[in-house]
């Protein structure tokens, strides 16, 4: 009886915590239907009647669907490249023992602690010299160098690594690249999917670098476009439009998170290999 009561208390606490975490999201959705004056003067969870007006304001400032397409053109390739090259780098660091391997791992850890903003000025100068300003290439290619993802996947692979499976594949004559793609990459998929969520969210929400490198409004990513509402002179009346634009921009993130979360859960048992 005591065990059931304890279990009920735990579940009740988890439900309350979930509701608290959902409150900001619900408030964002509600405020997207209210006018800016209503948002500034009152607090309510009751939807308003200004959804159409907010949409007109958003459409008047920028093309929301173009911003969606631009952000997807950056986020999807960057996420795929980050996942693949980080996985193959982590595989090399976990499997092979070579001179300088530990030093390389220490360098990766050090780079994890360096904020990206410190290299922003040098990065912009490099992009300018390569004549890639106002291009999506410098937003996609540098994402391949993800030290945090490499470190996480290396530790993940070490925890599930089966040396006997590796040796059996080599005895059968499989090439190293074949072993990675057909055996160990599927084993790493739960970890890759986990890091891909963070990578996609990071690339989708990236604001500072696109703001500096892109100077054509048609090429602006969605966060840069939404920022134009915040910088407008009539920011009070645009509060509802800002909430609406942010609520719409969250949809791809929710889709990716839900898809990857389901994939991770279904892949844990299939991906785990033990000696």
JOPEBEL-V193848 format. One record per run of one state. SS is the DSSP state (H for helix, E for strand, L for the rest). FROM is the first residue (numbers start at 1). LEN is the number of residues. If there is no record, write none. Layout:
SS FROM LEN
SS FROM LEN
This chain:
L 1 1
H 2 30
L 32 4
H 36 6
L 42 9
H 51 11
L 62 2
H 64 32
L 96 5
H 101 12
L 113 3
H 116 14
L 130 7
H 137 8
L 145 2
H 147 14
L 161 2
H 163 9
L 172 4
H 176 30
L 206 2
H 208 6
L 214 3
H 217 3
L 220 2
H 222 9
L 231 8
H 239 33
L 272 4
